[in-house]
């Protein structure tokens, strides 16, 4: 298991020449370093589900092999990309924006989920709560936000709270943060909290897997569409490497996706940083990132 802390400690041991991967030639006789965030309930679940796509990418660009680091929080990938320890990463939208703001890494593709390149942030509540107006009727209730590196679980609901609902979530609710998305769903189902943040894809997947019961909570808020996960490469990546990775991703057909991608992912569409501009705007408004000079 690779954590944000171990990424940071590793950074000091890497020579600068090692960080500019694939800048001289398209393929080199060393392993690629891939990274992915905590998409599934356990690190091993995530590793198992995402290994086939990274094996496919390593083969497509002629690498000798690959190492896959699975972070235990969403901010971990941004730290890893920023310290030059990754050649390519599957990142949450907010994690990508943080990394781009600090390092100028670039999105080259957006994942499709059930053939859609977008998803929604949601807030779920205990089914017995009587709510006719959101968020007004939830004042004083307990709520669990996800890790601060999460797009749907922290950034977007925090942005809506400030800009749309005109409330301070820390004083309006009995507020906590830092949970994983699966933990938030389970906490509401168990009655440990009244409300929790999540995203529609995770909720649907947990219901499908039998990890939560659909009747054990209900969705009381949904965001506008958000861009799905980004596949990003460092600023130091050569044009040839970027092109090869992007071509390999875009060439995956729906009928091939089942063998290469986690369940429900069906391929990729091209992306640039502009694809994630709305996420960047939320980060700037909340003061979590600074405008680039």
C-alpha positions as CSV (number, residue, x, y, z in Angstrom):
1,X,0.0,0.0,0.0
2,X,1.5,3.3,-1.0
3,X,0.3,6.4,1.0
4,X,0.8,10.1,0.5
5,X,3.5,10.0,3.2
6,X,5.5,7.3,1.5
7,X,5.2,9.2,-1.8
8,X,6.7,12.2,-0.1
9,X,9.5,10.3,1.5
10,X,10.4,8.7,-1.8
11,X,10.6,12.0,-3.6
12,X,13.9,13.0,-2.1
13,X,15.6,9.8,-3.3
14,X,14.7,10.3,-7.0
15,X,17.2,12.0,-9.3
16,X,15.9,14.7,-11.6
17,X,16.9,12.8,-14.6
18,X,14.6,9.9,-13.6
19,X,11.6,12.2,-13.4
20,X,11.5,13.2,-17.1
21,X,10.2,9.9,-18.3
22,X,10.0,9.1,-22.0
23,X,11.3,12.5,-23.0
24,X,14.1,11.2,-25.2
25,X,12.4,8.1,-26.6
26,X,9.0,6.6,-26.7
27,X,9.9,3.4,-24.9
28,X,12.6,2.7,-22.4
29,X,13.8,-0.5,-20.7
30,X,12.3,0.4,-17.3
31,X,8.9,0.2,-15.7
32,X,6.4,2.9,-15.8
33,X,5.0,4.3,-12.6
34,X,1.2,4.6,-12.5
35,X,-1.1,5.8,-9.8
36,X,-4.7,5.6,-8.9
37,X,-6.8,6.8,-6.0
38,X,-9.1,5.0,-3.5
39,X,-12.0,4.3,-5.8
40,X,-13.1,1.0,-4.2
41,X,-13.7,0.1,-0.6
42,X,-10.2,-1.5,-0.1
43,X,-6.8,-0.9,-1.6
44,X,-6.6,-4.4,-2.9
45,X,-10.1,-4.1,-4.6
46,X,-8.8,-1.0,-6.4
47,X,-5.5,-2.5,-7.4
48,X,-7.2,-5.6,-8.8
49,X,-9.8,-3.6,-10.8
50,X,-7.3,-1.1,-12.3
51,X,-4.3,-3.3,-13.0
52,X,-5.6,-4.5,-16.4
53,X,-5.9,-1.0,-17.9
54,X,-2.4,0.0,-16.7
55,X,-0.9,-3.2,-18.0
56,X,-2.6,-2.4,-21.4
57,X,-1.0,1.1,-21.4
58,X,2.4,-0.1,-20.4
59,X,2.3,-2.6,-23.3
60,X,1.0,0.0,-25.7
61,X,3.9,2.4,-25.2
62,X,6.5,-0.4,-25.2
63,X,7.5,-0.2,-21.5
64,X,9.3,-3.0,-19.8
65,X,6.5,-3.3,-17.2
66,X,4.8,-1.1,-14.6
67,X,4.3,-0.4,-10.9
68,X,0.9,0.6,-9.7
69,X,0.6,2.8,-6.6
70,X,-2.8,2.9,-4.9
71,X,-3.2,5.9,-2.6
72,X,-5.4,5.9,0.5
73,X,-6.7,9.4,0.1
74,X,-7.5,11.6,-2.9
75,X,-4.9,14.2,-2.2
76,X,-2.2,11.5,-2.4
77,X,-2.1,11.4,-6.1
78,X,-1.6,15.2,-6.4
79,X,1.3,14.9,-4.0
80,X,2.8,12.0,-6.0
81,X,2.4,13.8,-9.3
82,X,3.8,17.0,-7.9
83,X,6.9,15.2,-6.6
84,X,7.5,13.6,-10.0
85,X,6.9,10.0,-8.9
86,X,4.3,9.2,-11.5
87,X,4.4,8.8,-15.3
88,X,0.6,8.7,-15.6
89,X,-2.3,8.7,-13.1
90,X,-6.0,8.0,-13.0
91,X,-7.1,11.0,-10.9
92,X,-10.3,12.3,-9.5
93,X,-11.3,15.7,-11.1
94,X,-10.4,17.8,-8.0
95,X,-7.2,15.8,-7.4
96,X,-6.2,16.5,-11.0
97,X,-6.9,20.3,-10.6
98,X,-4.8,20.4,-7.5
99,X,-1.9,18.7,-9.2
100,X,-2.3,20.9,-12.3
101,X,-2.2,24.0,-10.2
102,X,1.0,22.9,-8.5
103,X,2.8,21.2,-11.3
104,X,1.1,21.9,-14.7
105,X,0.4,18.2,-15.2
106,X,-2.1,17.8,-18.1
107,X,-5.3,15.9,-18.5
108,X,-5.3,13.9,-21.8
109,X,-8.5,11.8,-21.4
110,X,-11.7,11.6,-19.4
111,X,-13.2,8.3,-18.4
112,X,-16.6,7.3,-19.6
113,X,-18.9,5.6,-17.1
114,X,-21.9,3.8,-18.7
115,X,-20.9,5.7,-21.8
116,X,-21.2,9.1,-20.1
117,X,-18.2,11.4,-19.4
118,X,-20.0,13.1,-16.5
119,X,-21.4,12.3,-13.1
120,X,-23.1,14.0,-10.1
121,X,-22.2,14.9,-6.6
122,X,-24.9,13.9,-4.2
123,X,-25.9,14.2,-0.5
124,X,-27.7,11.3,1.0
125,X,-29.9,11.3,4.2
126,X,-31.4,8.8,6.5
127,X,-34.8,7.9,5.0
128,X,-36.7,8.8,8.2
129,X,-35.6,12.5,8.1
130,X,-38.5,14.8,7.2
131,X,-37.1,17.1,4.6
132,X,-39.1,19.3,2.3
133,X,-36.5,22.0,1.7
134,X,-32.8,21.5,1.3
135,X,-30.7,22.6,3.0
136,X,-33.0,24.6,5.2
137,X,-34.6,21.6,6.9
138,X,-31.3,20.0,7.7
139,X,-29.9,22.7,9.9
140,X,-28.2,21.3,13.0
141,X,-28.2,17.8,11.7
142,X,-24.9,15.7,11.6
143,X,-23.2,15.5,8.2
144,X,-20.1,13.7,7.0
145,X,-18.1,15.2,4.2
146,X,-15.5,13.1,2.4
147,X,-11.7,13.7,2.2
148,X,-10.8,17.2,1.2
149,X,-9.2,15.8,-2.0
150,X,-12.6,14.5,-3.2
151,X,-14.4,16.4,-5.9
152,X,-17.9,15.3,-5.2
153,X,-17.5,14.5,-1.5
154,X,-15.9,17.8,-0.4
155,X,-15.1,20.4,-3.1
156,X,-18.5,20.7,-4.9
157,X,-20.8,20.5,-1.8
158,X,-18.5,23.1,-0.1
159,X,-18.7,25.3,-3.2
160,X,-22.5,25.0,-3.4
161,X,-22.7,25.8,0.4
162,X,-20.8,29.0,-0.1
163,X,-22.0,30.2,-3.5
164,X,-25.6,28.8,-3.8
165,X,-26.9,28.0,-0.4
166,X,-25.1,30.8,1.4
167,X,-24.2,28.8,4.5
168,X,-21.1,27.8,6.4
169,X,-21.3,24.0,6.5
170,X,-19.2,23.9,9.7
171,X,-21.7,25.9,11.7
172,X,-24.9,25.1,9.8
173,X,-24.5,21.4,10.4
174,X,-22.7,19.1,13.0
175,X,-19.9,18.8,10.6
176,X,-17.1,16.2,10.1
177,X,-14.9,15.5,7.1
178,X,-12.3,13.0,6.0
179,X,-14.3,9.8,5.4
180,X,-14.2,7.7,2.3
181,X,-17.2,7.6,0.0
182,X,-18.1,4.0,0.9
183,X,-17.7,4.9,4.6
184,X,-20.2,7.8,4.2
185,X,-22.8,5.6,2.6
186,X,-22.4,3.0,5.4
187,X,-22.5,5.6,8.1
188,X,-25.9,6.9,6.9
189,X,-27.3,3.4,6.5
190,X,-26.2,2.6,10.1
191,X,-27.7,5.8,11.5
192,X,-24.3,7.1,12.7
193,X,-24.9,10.4,10.8
194,X,-28.0,12.1,9.4
195,X,-26.4,13.1,6.1
196,X,-23.3,12.4,4.0
197,X,-21.7,13.4,0.8
198,X,-21.1,10.9,-2.1
199,X,-21.4,10.6,-5.9
200,X,-24.0,8.8,-7.8
201,X,-21.6,6.3,-9.4
202,X,-20.4,5.1,-6.0
203,X,-23.8,4.9,-4.5
204,X,-25.1,2.8,-7.5
205,X,-22.1,0.5,-7.4
206,X,-22.5,-0.1,-3.6
207,X,-26.2,-0.9,-4.1
208,X,-25.4,-3.2,-7.0
209,X,-22.7,-5.0,-4.9
210,X,-25.1,-5.4,-1.9
211,X,-22.9,-3.2,0.3
212,X,-25.8,-0.8,1.1
213,X,-29.5,-1.2,0.8
214,X,-31.3,1.3,-1.5
215,X,-34.0,1.9,1.0
216,X,-31.5,2.6,3.8
217,X,-30.9,6.2,2.6
218,X,-32.2,8.7,0.0
219,X,-30.7,11.3,-2.2
220,X,-31.7,14.8,-1.0
221,X,-29.4,16.9,-3.3
222,X,-27.7,16.4,-6.6
223,X,-25.2,18.7,-8.4
224,X,-25.0,19.8,-12.0
225,X,-23.0,17.4,-14.2
226,X,-19.3,17.1,-13.4
227,X,-16.5,15.8,-15.6
228,X,-15.5,12.2,-14.8
229,X,-12.0,11.1,-13.7
230,X,-9.0,12.5,-15.5
231,X,-6.1,10.5,-17.0
232,X,-3.1,12.9,-16.5
233,X,0.6,12.9,-17.4
234,X,3.3,15.2,-15.9
235,X,4.5,18.4,-17.5
236,X,7.8,16.7,-18.3
237,X,6.1,14.0,-20.4
238,X,7.1,14.1,-24.0
239,X,4.6,14.8,-26.8
240,X,5.2,11.3,-28.1
241,X,4.4,9.7,-24.8
242,X,1.3,11.8,-24.3
243,X,0.1,10.9,-27.8
244,X,0.8,7.2,-27.4
245,X,-1.1,7.0,-24.0
246,X,-4.0,9.0,-25.3
247,X,-4.3,6.9,-28.5
248,X,-4.2,3.7,-26.4
249,X,-7.0,5.0,-24.2
250,X,-9.2,6.4,-27.0
251,X,-8.9,3.2,-29.0
252,X,-10.6,1.0,-26.3
253,X,-13.9,-0.1,-27.7
254,X,-17.0,-0.7,-25.5
255,X,-16.8,-4.4,-26.2
256,X,-13.2,-4.4,-25.0
257,X,-13.8,-2.3,-21.9
258,X,-15.1,-5.2,-19.8
259,X,-11.7,-6.9,-19.8
260,X,-9.6,-3.8,-19.3
261,X,-11.6,-1.4,-17.1
262,X,-13.4,-1.6,-13.7
263,X,-17.1,-2.4,-14.0
264,X,-19.3,0.2,-15.8
265,X,-16.3,2.1,-17.3
266,X,-16.7,1.9,-21.0
267,X,-13.8,3.9,-22.5
268,X,-12.5,7.4,-22.8
269,X,-13.0,10.7,-24.5
270,X,-10.2,13.3,-25.3
271,X,-9.6,15.9,-22.6
272,X,-7.6,19.0,-21.9
273,X,-7.3,21.2,-18.9
274,X,-10.4,23.2,-20.1
275,X,-12.5,20.1,-19.5
276,X,-12.0,20.6,-15.8
277,X,-12.3,24.4,-15.7
278,X,-15.5,24.3,-13.6
279,X,-13.7,22.2,-10.9
280,X,-10.8,24.7,-11.0
281,X,-13.3,27.6,-10.5
282,X,-14.7,26.0,-7.4
283,X,-11.2,25.5,-6.0
284,X,-10.3,29.1,-6.6
285,X,-13.5,30.4,-5.0
286,X,-12.9,28.3,-1.9
287,X,-9.3,29.4,-1.7
288,X,-7.9,25.9,-2.0
289,X,-5.8,26.8,-4.9
290,X,-4.2,30.0,-6.0
291,X,-4.5,31.7,-9.5
292,X,-1.6,30.9,-11.7
293,X,0.6,33.9,-12.3
